[in-house]
Amino acid sequence: MRKIILSILGVLIIVAAVFVANMIIDSKTRPKPRVEKVVKTVFTQTVTNGTVAIIVPANGNLTAKRRVELFAEVQGVFRKGNKLFKVGQPYTAGETIIRIDASEYYASVQSAKSNLYNLITSIMPDLRLDYPEVYPKWQTYLSNYDLDKTTPPLPKMTSEKEKFFISGRGILTNYYNVKNLEQRLRKYTISAPFKGVLTDALVTEGTLVRSGQKLGEFINTDVYELEVAVSKTYSELLKVGETVELITLDRTKTYMGVVSRINASVDQATQTIKAFIEVKDSDLKEGMYLEASLNAKEETNAIEIDRNLLLENNQIFVVRDTILDLVDVNPVYFSDKKVVLKGVPEGITIITKPVVGAYAGMLVKQYQENTAQNTAQ
């Protein structure tokens, strides 16, 4: 009997312990926290379609519009001139840049001129007797003949007899030989064809110069050209005479240039067309790197936005009340950072900054960045 009572008490104790334990567990149960719905704030802008100027960016290095490579056409020793033949040396138009020793050749030219003078002198008695009507003009020619000056043109021959007589004595042949020698004598001196600066000097005074040797380069520093490559898409839109804004690489200085020439052929490798922009400024130097902004065309009823706002399927996010939605657009021009769009409904609200994790139907709160400003500047 005692064992039965103890068994019953043990069962009751166990049941009571379980009941108490459940009460304790139930008393510590807390209500689950309620998850609040997060509404993201987006930057928006009301669309006002307008005219967007499409600016085609291009870049390149400046080159002098007028430049001359100096080559020797004769052989001789490079003689010292009034100015040192050094890089950066300025010269005025007509000033001697290079003088090659021509003393030996000059002597041969003078000898040929003397022979021509003696030959004409030898025919004067015959002219006086047989052709007295042409004698005075040949006498005047001899009187004005100066060996220290350029040989003057022969008197004009008016009759066939005079031509045959003069030609038969070899005067014409000697005359043109002398003129040929005089022309070559001029090549011993190279003069500046225009005002400019020497940018390359490959010889020094005392150097033996050989025929065909390059001596240096000479440029005009008043006018420069910027060669840029433009996509063939805009080849018909570029016009000679258009004003172009040029800016330095560090964006500290701006210059204004003019489209002076446009190449008529397309580069087959890059499918671009070369345009040349003429610019004048005393601060410019050859080789400077400049960026150009070419006014290609204008698009009407369009807007301009950041490229990262355009989705891959040519759609952009818009806000309808507080819900994100997608609309189809027509991109007409892409630049490095911007895209020009057409087909955007007038007055619709678009987002102006990307939203992480955005999707159509997403609940958002608007932060009106600019409600009336046209995005196309």
TORKOLZA-467415 format. One record per residue (C-alpha): residue in three letters; chain; x, y, z. Coordinates in steps of 0.2 Angstrom, whole numbers. Example, Ala and Ser with C-alpha at 12.3 -4.5 7.8 and 13.67 -1.06 7.14 Angstrom:
<rs>
r aa: ala	ch: A	x: 62	y: -22	z: 39
r aa: ser	ch: A	x: 68	y: -5	z: 36
</rs>
This chain:
<rs>
r aa: met	ch: A	x: 0	y: 0	z: 0
r aa: arg	ch: A	x: 14	y: 12	z: 4
r aa: lys	ch: A	x: 22	y: 9	z: -13
r aa: ile	ch: A	x: 6	y: 13	z: -22
r aa: ile	ch: A	x: 4	y: 29	z: -12
r aa: leu	ch: A	x: 22	y: 34	z: -16
r aa: ser	ch: A	x: 20	y: 31	z: -34
r aa: ile	ch: A	x: 4	y: 41	z: -35
r aa: leu	ch: A	x: 13	y: 56	z: -26
r aa: gly	ch: A	x: 28	y: 54	z: -38
r aa: val	ch: A	x: 16	y: 56	z: -53
r aa: leu	ch: A	x: 7	y: 71	z: -46
r aa: ile	ch: A	x: 24	y: 79	z: -42
r aa: ile	ch: A	x: 30	y: 77	z: -60
r aa: val	ch: A	x: 13	y: 83	z: -68
r aa: ala	ch: A	x: 14	y: 98	z: -56
r aa: ala	ch: A	x: 32	y: 102	z: -62
r aa: val	ch: A	x: 27	y: 101	z: -80
r aa: phe	ch: A	x: 13	y: 112	z: -77
r aa: val	ch: A	x: 23	y: 125	z: -68
r aa: ala	ch: A	x: 37	y: 125	z: -81
r aa: asn	ch: A	x: 24	y: 128	z: -95
r aa: met	ch: A	x: 17	y: 143	z: -85
r aa: ile	ch: A	x: 35	y: 150	z: -83
r aa: ile	ch: A	x: 38	y: 148	z: -101
r aa: asp	ch: A	x: 22	y: 156	z: -106
r aa: ser	ch: A	x: 25	y: 171	z: -94
r aa: lys	ch: A	x: 42	y: 175	z: -103
r aa: thr	ch: A	x: 35	y: 175	z: -121
r aa: arg	ch: A	x: 37	y: 192	z: -129
r aa: pro	ch: A	x: 27	y: 199	z: -144
r aa: lys	ch: A	x: 36	y: 199	z: -161
r aa: pro	ch: A	x: 42	y: 216	z: -166
r aa: arg	ch: A	x: 32	y: 224	z: -180
r aa: val	ch: A	x: 43	y: 227	z: -196
r aa: glu	ch: A	x: 40	y: 244	z: -202
r aa: lys	ch: A	x: 40	y: 247	z: -221
r aa: val	ch: A	x: 55	y: 258	z: -227
r aa: val	ch: A	x: 50	y: 271	z: -240
r aa: lys	ch: A	x: 66	y: 277	z: -249
r aa: thr	ch: A	x: 68	y: 296	z: -253
r aa: val	ch: A	x: 72	y: 299	z: -272
r aa: phe	ch: A	x: 77	y: 315	z: -281
r aa: thr	ch: A	x: 65	y: 320	z: -294
r aa: gln	ch: A	x: 63	y: 333	z: -308
r aa: thr	ch: A	x: 48	y: 338	z: -318
r aa: val	ch: A	x: 52	y: 336	z: -337
r aa: thr	ch: A	x: 51	y: 351	z: -348
r aa: asn	ch: A	x: 56	y: 347	z: -366
r aa: gly	ch: A	x: 66	y: 359	z: -375
r aa: thr	ch: A	x: 80	y: 362	z: -388
r aa: val	ch: A	x: 96	y: 353	z: -383
r aa: ala	ch: A	x: 112	y: 357	z: -392
r aa: ile	ch: A	x: 122	y: 342	z: -396
r aa: ile	ch: A	x: 141	y: 345	z: -392
r aa: val	ch: A	x: 153	y: 333	z: -399
r aa: pro	ch: A	x: 169	y: 332	z: -389
r aa: ala	ch: A	x: 186	y: 330	z: -398
r aa: asn	ch: A	x: 204	y: 333	z: -393
r aa: gly	ch: A	x: 221	y: 334	z: -401
r aa: asn	ch: A	x: 238	y: 343	z: -401
r aa: leu	ch: A	x: 241	y: 360	z: -409
r aa: thr	ch: A	x: 252	y: 362	z: -424
r aa: ala	ch: A	x: 258	y: 377	z: -433
r aa: lys	ch: A	x: 247	y: 381	z: -448
r aa: arg	ch: A	x: 263	y: 387	z: -457
r aa: arg	ch: A	x: 278	y: 377	z: -455
r aa: val	ch: A	x: 294	y: 374	z: -466
r aa: glu	ch: A	x: 306	y: 360	z: -465
r aa: leu	ch: A	x: 323	y: 367	z: -470
r aa: phe	ch: A	x: 334	y: 356	z: -482
r aa: ala	ch: A	x: 350	y: 359	z: -490
r aa: glu	ch: A	x: 350	y: 359	z: -509
r aa: val	ch: A	x: 369	y: 362	z: -511
r aa: gln	ch: A	x: 384	y: 357	z: -502
r aa: gly	ch: A	x: 396	y: 367	z: -492
r aa: val	ch: A	x: 401	y: 373	z: -475
r aa: phe	ch: A	x: 388	y: 381	z: -464
r aa: arg	ch: A	x: 394	y: 399	z: -460
r aa: lys	ch: A	x: 390	y: 410	z: -445
r aa: gly	ch: A	x: 376	y: 422	z: -448
r aa: asn	ch: A	x: 369	y: 437	z: -438
r aa: lys	ch: A	x: 360	y: 426	z: -427
r aa: leu	ch: A	x: 364	y: 409	z: -419
r aa: phe	ch: A	x: 355	y: 394	z: -427
r aa: lys	ch: A	x: 347	y: 388	z: -411
r aa: val	ch: A	x: 330	y: 382	z: -406
r aa: gly	ch: A	x: 319	y: 396	z: -401
r aa: gln	ch: A	x: 328	y: 409	z: -411
r aa: pro	ch: A	x: 315	y: 421	z: -419
r aa: tyr	ch: A	x: 317	y: 428	z: -437
r aa: thr	ch: A	x: 308	y: 441	z: -447
r aa: ala	ch: A	x: 301	y: 438	z: -465
r aa: gly	ch: A	x: 316	y: 439	z: -477
r aa: glu	ch: A	x: 329	y: 437	z: -464
r aa: thr	ch: A	x: 343	y: 425	z: -468
r aa: ile	ch: A	x: 342	y: 409	z: -457
r aa: ile	ch: A	x: 356	y: 399	z: -465
r aa: arg	ch: A	x: 371	y: 404	z: -475
r aa: ile	ch: A	x: 382	y: 391	z: -483
r aa: asp	ch: A	x: 399	y: 396	z: -490
r aa: ala	ch: A	x: 397	y: 399	z: -508
r aa: ser	ch: A	x: 414	y: 408	z: -512
r aa: glu	ch: A	x: 420	y: 394	z: -525
r aa: tyr	ch: A	x: 403	y: 393	z: -533
r aa: tyr	ch: A	x: 401	y: 412	z: -534
r aa: ala	ch: A	x: 418	y: 413	z: -543
r aa: ser	ch: A	x: 411	y: 401	z: -557
r aa: val	ch: A	x: 395	y: 411	z: -558
r aa: gln	ch: A	x: 405	y: 427	z: -561
r aa: ser	ch: A	x: 416	y: 418	z: -574
r aa: ala	ch: A	x: 400	y: 413	z: -583
r aa: lys	ch: A	x: 393	y: 431	z: -582
r aa: ser	ch: A	x: 409	y: 438	z: -589
r aa: asn	ch: A	x: 409	y: 426	z: -604
r aa: leu	ch: A	x: 392	y: 431	z: -608
r aa: tyr	ch: A	x: 397	y: 449	z: -607
r aa: asn	ch: A	x: 412	y: 446	z: -619
r aa: leu	ch: A	x: 401	y: 436	z: -631
r aa: ile	ch: A	x: 389	y: 450	z: -633
r aa: thr	ch: A	x: 403	y: 463	z: -634
r aa: ser	ch: A	x: 410	y: 453	z: -649
r aa: ile	ch: A	x: 394	y: 454	z: -659
r aa: met	ch: A	x: 392	y: 473	z: -657
r aa: pro	ch: A	x: 402	y: 478	z: -673
r aa: asp	ch: A	x: 392	y: 466	z: -684
r aa: leu	ch: A	x: 376	y: 473	z: -677
r aa: arg	ch: A	x: 381	y: 490	z: -680
r aa: leu	ch: A	x: 385	y: 486	z: -698
r aa: asp	ch: A	x: 371	y: 473	z: -703
r aa: tyr	ch: A	x: 357	y: 478	z: -690
r aa: pro	ch: A	x: 359	y: 496	z: -686
r aa: glu	ch: A	x: 341	y: 497	z: -681
r aa: val	ch: A	x: 343	y: 485	z: -666
r aa: tyr	ch: A	x: 361	y: 491	z: -662
r aa: pro	ch: A	x: 355	y: 504	z: -649
r aa: lys	ch: A	x: 345	y: 492	z: -638
r aa: trp	ch: A	x: 360	y: 480	z: -637
r aa: gln	ch: A	x: 372	y: 494	z: -633
r aa: thr	ch: A	x: 361	y: 500	z: -619
r aa: tyr	ch: A	x: 360	y: 482	z: -612
r aa: leu	ch: A	x: 379	y: 482	z: -612
r aa: ser	ch: A	x: 380	y: 499	z: -603
r aa: asn	ch: A	x: 368	y: 493	z: -589
r aa: tyr	ch: A	x: 377	y: 476	z: -587
r aa: asp	ch: A	x: 384	y: 474	z: -570
r aa: leu	ch: A	x: 394	y: 459	z: -565
r aa: asp	ch: A	x: 389	y: 462	z: -546
r aa: lys	ch: A	x: 371	y: 461	z: -549
r aa: thr	ch: A	x: 359	y: 449	z: -556
r aa: thr	ch: A	x: 360	y: 447	z: -575
r aa: pro	ch: A	x: 346	y: 457	z: -583
r aa: pro	ch: A	x: 334	y: 449	z: -596
r aa: leu	ch: A	x: 340	y: 450	z: -614
r aa: pro	ch: A	x: 333	y: 464	z: -625
r aa: lys	ch: A	x: 317	y: 459	z: -634
r aa: met	ch: A	x: 321	y: 452	z: -651
r aa: thr	ch: A	x: 308	y: 459	z: -664
r aa: ser	ch: A	x: 313	y: 451	z: -681
r aa: glu	ch: A	x: 317	y: 434	z: -687
r aa: lys	ch: A	x: 334	y: 439	z: -693
r aa: glu	ch: A	x: 339	y: 446	z: -676
r aa: lys	ch: A	x: 334	y: 430	z: -668
r aa: phe	ch: A	x: 344	y: 419	z: -680
r aa: phe	ch: A	x: 359	y: 431	z: -678
r aa: ile	ch: A	x: 359	y: 431	z: -659
r aa: ser	ch: A	x: 355	y: 413	z: -657
r aa: gly	ch: A	x: 368	y: 408	z: -670
r aa: arg	ch: A	x: 381	y: 416	z: -660
r aa: gly	ch: A	x: 377	y: 406	z: -644
r aa: ile	ch: A	x: 371	y: 421	z: -634
r aa: leu	ch: A	x: 354	y: 413	z: -629
r aa: thr	ch: A	x: 363	y: 397	z: -623
r aa: asn	ch: A	x: 375	y: 406	z: -613
r aa: tyr	ch: A	x: 362	y: 418	z: -605
r aa: tyr	ch: A	x: 351	y: 403	z: -599
r aa: asn	ch: A	x: 367	y: 394	z: -592
r aa: val	ch: A	x: 371	y: 410	z: -582
r aa: lys	ch: A	x: 353	y: 411	z: -576
r aa: asn	ch: A	x: 353	y: 393	z: -570
r aa: leu	ch: A	x: 369	y: 396	z: -561
r aa: glu	ch: A	x: 362	y: 412	z: -552
r aa: gln	ch: A	x: 347	y: 402	z: -547
r aa: arg	ch: A	x: 358	y: 389	z: -539
r aa: leu	ch: A	x: 368	y: 402	z: -531
r aa: arg	ch: A	x: 353	y: 408	z: -521
r aa: lys	ch: A	x: 351	y: 391	z: -513
r aa: tyr	ch: A	x: 367	y: 394	z: -503
r aa: thr	ch: A	x: 356	y: 406	z: -493
r aa: ile	ch: A	x: 340	y: 401	z: -485
r aa: ser	ch: A	x: 329	y: 416	z: -479
r aa: ala	ch: A	x: 314	y: 416	z: -468
r aa: pro	ch: A	x: 298	y: 415	z: -479
r aa: phe	ch: A	x: 288	y: 422	z: -465
r aa: lys	ch: A	x: 290	y: 429	z: -447
r aa: gly	ch: A	x: 292	y: 414	z: -435
r aa: val	ch: A	x: 303	y: 404	z: -424
r aa: leu	ch: A	x: 316	y: 390	z: -426
r aa: thr	ch: A	x: 309	y: 374	z: -418
r aa: asp	ch: A	x: 322	y: 362	z: -423
r aa: ala	ch: A	x: 341	y: 364	z: -427
r aa: leu	ch: A	x: 351	y: 349	z: -433
r aa: val	ch: A	x: 367	y: 358	z: -438
r aa: thr	ch: A	x: 379	y: 371	z: -430
r aa: glu	ch: A	x: 391	y: 384	z: -438
r aa: gly	ch: A	x: 406	y: 376	z: -446
r aa: thr	ch: A	x: 397	y: 360	z: -450
r aa: leu	ch: A	x: 399	y: 352	z: -468
r aa: val	ch: A	x: 382	y: 352	z: -475
r aa: arg	ch: A	x: 377	y: 340	z: -489
r aa: ser	ch: A	x: 364	y: 341	z: -502
r aa: gly	ch: A	x: 348	y: 334	z: -496
r aa: gln	ch: A	x: 352	y: 335	z: -478
r aa: lys	ch: A	x: 338	y: 341	z: -466
r aa: leu	ch: A	x: 344	y: 357	z: -456
r aa: gly	ch: A	x: 329	y: 361	z: -445
r aa: glu	ch: A	x: 311	y: 366	z: -444
r aa: phe	ch: A	x: 304	y: 384	z: -444
r aa: ile	ch: A	x: 286	y: 388	z: -439
r aa: asn	ch: A	x: 275	y: 403	z: -439
r aa: thr	ch: A	x: 269	y: 407	z: -421
r aa: asp	ch: A	x: 254	y: 418	z: -425
r aa: val	ch: A	x: 241	y: 404	z: -431
r aa: tyr	ch: A	x: 239	y: 386	z: -425
r aa: glu	ch: A	x: 228	y: 372	z: -430
r aa: leu	ch: A	x: 220	y: 358	z: -420
r aa: glu	ch: A	x: 217	y: 342	z: -429
r aa: val	ch: A	x: 202	y: 332	z: -422
r aa: ala	ch: A	x: 193	y: 316	z: -427
r aa: val	ch: A	x: 174	y: 317	z: -428
r aa: ser	ch: A	x: 162	y: 303	z: -431
r aa: lys	ch: A	x: 155	y: 302	z: -448
r aa: thr	ch: A	x: 138	y: 303	z: -441
r aa: tyr	ch: A	x: 141	y: 322	z: -439
r aa: ser	ch: A	x: 151	y: 325	z: -455
r aa: glu	ch: A	x: 136	y: 333	z: -463
r aa: leu	ch: A	x: 133	y: 344	z: -448
r aa: leu	ch: A	x: 150	y: 352	z: -446
r aa: lys	ch: A	x: 152	y: 368	z: -456
r aa: val	ch: A	x: 168	y: 378	z: -461
r aa: gly	ch: A	x: 167	y: 394	z: -451
r aa: glu	ch: A	x: 159	y: 387	z: -435
r aa: thr	ch: A	x: 165	y: 394	z: -419
r aa: val	ch: A	x: 173	y: 381	z: -407
r aa: glu	ch: A	x: 177	y: 382	z: -389
r aa: leu	ch: A	x: 194	y: 375	z: -384
r aa: ile	ch: A	x: 200	y: 372	z: -367
r aa: thr	ch: A	x: 217	y: 366	z: -359
r aa: leu	ch: A	x: 219	y: 349	z: -351
r aa: asp	ch: A	x: 220	y: 357	z: -334
r aa: arg	ch: A	x: 204	y: 367	z: -338
r aa: thr	ch: A	x: 212	y: 384	z: -333
r aa: lys	ch: A	x: 211	y: 393	z: -350
r aa: thr	ch: A	x: 198	y: 394	z: -364
r aa: tyr	ch: A	x: 201	y: 399	z: -382
r aa: met	ch: A	x: 190	y: 402	z: -396
r aa: gly	ch: A	x: 194	y: 393	z: -413
r aa: val	ch: A	x: 185	y: 392	z: -430
r aa: val	ch: A	x: 183	y: 377	z: -441
r aa: ser	ch: A	x: 194	y: 380	z: -456
r aa: arg	ch: A	x: 195	y: 364	z: -465
r aa: ile	ch: A	x: 185	y: 347	z: -466
r aa: asn	ch: A	x: 193	y: 332	z: -474
r aa: ala	ch: A	x: 182	y: 325	z: -488
r aa: ser	ch: A	x: 187	y: 307	z: -485
r aa: val	ch: A	x: 182	y: 295	z: -470
r aa: asp	ch: A	x: 196	y: 285	z: -461
r aa: gln	ch: A	x: 192	y: 267	z: -465
r aa: ala	ch: A	x: 199	y: 261	z: -449
r aa: thr	ch: A	x: 190	y: 272	z: -437
r aa: gln	ch: A	x: 176	y: 278	z: -447
r aa: thr	ch: A	x: 180	y: 296	z: -442
r aa: ile	ch: A	x: 183	y: 312	z: -452
r aa: lys	ch: A	x: 196	y: 324	z: -448
r aa: ala	ch: A	x: 192	y: 343	z: -445
r aa: phe	ch: A	x: 204	y: 357	z: -443
r aa: ile	ch: A	x: 201	y: 371	z: -430
r aa: glu	ch: A	x: 211	y: 387	z: -432
r aa: val	ch: A	x: 215	y: 396	z: -417
r aa: lys	ch: A	x: 225	y: 412	z: -413
r aa: asp	ch: A	x: 232	y: 417	z: -396
r aa: ser	ch: A	x: 249	y: 423	z: -390
r aa: asp	ch: A	x: 249	y: 410	z: -376
r aa: leu	ch: A	x: 248	y: 395	z: -387
r aa: lys	ch: A	x: 262	y: 384	z: -391
r aa: glu	ch: A	x: 264	y: 370	z: -404
r aa: gly	ch: A	x: 261	y: 353	z: -396
r aa: met	ch: A	x: 249	y: 359	z: -383
r aa: tyr	ch: A	x: 234	y: 347	z: -379
r aa: leu	ch: A	x: 217	y: 355	z: -381
r aa: glu	ch: A	x: 199	y: 349	z: -379
r aa: ala	ch: A	x: 186	y: 355	z: -392
r aa: ser	ch: A	x: 168	y: 356	z: -390
r aa: leu	ch: A	x: 160	y: 356	z: -408
r aa: asn	ch: A	x: 142	y: 362	z: -410
r aa: ala	ch: A	x: 136	y: 348	z: -421
r aa: lys	ch: A	x: 117	y: 350	z: -421
r aa: glu	ch: A	x: 101	y: 354	z: -410
r aa: glu	ch: A	x: 88	y: 342	z: -405
r aa: thr	ch: A	x: 71	y: 349	z: -402
r aa: asn	ch: A	x: 58	y: 342	z: -390
r aa: ala	ch: A	x: 72	y: 333	z: -380
r aa: ile	ch: A	x: 80	y: 332	z: -363
r aa: glu	ch: A	x: 97	y: 328	z: -357
r aa: ile	ch: A	x: 100	y: 317	z: -342
r aa: asp	ch: A	x: 115	y: 307	z: -334
r aa: arg	ch: A	x: 119	y: 291	z: -343
r aa: asn	ch: A	x: 117	y: 280	z: -328
r aa: leu	ch: A	x: 99	y: 284	z: -327
r aa: leu	ch: A	x: 95	y: 276	z: -343
r aa: leu	ch: A	x: 92	y: 257	z: -342
r aa: glu	ch: A	x: 98	y: 244	z: -354
r aa: asn	ch: A	x: 81	y: 242	z: -363
r aa: asn	ch: A	x: 80	y: 261	z: -366
r aa: gln	ch: A	x: 69	y: 265	z: -351
r aa: ile	ch: A	x: 70	y: 277	z: -337
r aa: phe	ch: A	x: 61	y: 277	z: -320
r aa: val	ch: A	x: 47	y: 290	z: -317
r aa: val	ch: A	x: 37	y: 293	z: -301
r aa: arg	ch: A	x: 18	y: 292	z: -302
r aa: asp	ch: A	x: 12	y: 299	z: -286
r aa: thr	ch: A	x: 22	y: 289	z: -274
r aa: ile	ch: A	x: 26	y: 273	z: -285
r aa: leu	ch: A	x: 40	y: 270	z: -296
r aa: asp	ch: A	x: 36	y: 266	z: -314
r aa: leu	ch: A	x: 45	y: 264	z: -331
r aa: val	ch: A	x: 43	y: 273	z: -347
r aa: asp	ch: A	x: 51	y: 270	z: -364
r aa: val	ch: A	x: 62	y: 283	z: -372
r aa: asn	ch: A	x: 72	y: 286	z: -387
r aa: pro	ch: A	x: 90	y: 290	z: -385
r aa: val	ch: A	x: 97	y: 301	z: -399
r aa: tyr	ch: A	x: 115	y: 305	z: -393
r aa: phe	ch: A	x: 127	y: 298	z: -380
r aa: ser	ch: A	x: 142	y: 308	z: -373
r aa: asp	ch: A	x: 154	y: 302	z: -360
r aa: lys	ch: A	x: 142	y: 307	z: -345
r aa: lys	ch: A	x: 126	y: 312	z: -353
r aa: val	ch: A	x: 112	y: 306	z: -365
r aa: val	ch: A	x: 100	y: 316	z: -375
r aa: leu	ch: A	x: 82	y: 308	z: -375
r aa: lys	ch: A	x: 67	y: 311	z: -385
r aa: gly	ch: A	x: 49	y: 304	z: -382
r aa: val	ch: A	x: 48	y: 309	z: -364
r aa: pro	ch: A	x: 31	y: 314	z: -359
r aa: glu	ch: A	x: 30	y: 333	z: -355
r aa: gly	ch: A	x: 27	y: 337	z: -336
r aa: ile	ch: A	x: 31	y: 319	z: -330
r aa: thr	ch: A	x: 42	y: 317	z: -315
r aa: ile	ch: A	x: 58	y: 308	z: -317
r aa: ile	ch: A	x: 71	y: 303	z: -305
r aa: thr	ch: A	x: 88	y: 312	z: -306
r aa: lys	ch: A	x: 99	y: 301	z: -296
r aa: pro	ch: A	x: 100	y: 282	z: -297
r aa: val	ch: A	x: 91	y: 272	z: -283
r aa: val	ch: A	x: 99	y: 256	z: -277
r aa: gly	ch: A	x: 87	y: 241	z: -279
r aa: ala	ch: A	x: 74	y: 251	z: -288
r aa: tyr	ch: A	x: 60	y: 242	z: -297
r aa: ala	ch: A	x: 43	y: 246	z: -305
r aa: gly	ch: A	x: 30	y: 247	z: -291
r aa: met	ch: A	x: 42	y: 252	z: -278
r aa: leu	ch: A	x: 35	y: 264	z: -265
r aa: val	ch: A	x: 45	y: 280	z: -264
r aa: lys	ch: A	x: 45	y: 298	z: -256
r aa: gln	ch: A	x: 50	y: 312	z: -267
r aa: tyr	ch: A	x: 63	y: 325	z: -264
r aa: gln	ch: A	x: 59	y: 339	z: -277
r aa: glu	ch: A	x: 76	y: 344	z: -283
r aa: asn	ch: A	x: 70	y: 356	z: -296
r aa: thr	ch: A	x: 52	y: 357	z: -301
r aa: ala	ch: A	x: 52	y: 368	z: -316
r aa: gln	ch: A	x: 70	y: 368	z: -323
r aa: asn	ch: A	x: 72	y: 361	z: -340
r aa: thr	ch: A	x: 85	y: 347	z: -340
r aa: ala	ch: A	x: 91	y: 352	z: -357
r aa: gln	ch: A	x: 104	y: 366	z: -355
</rs>
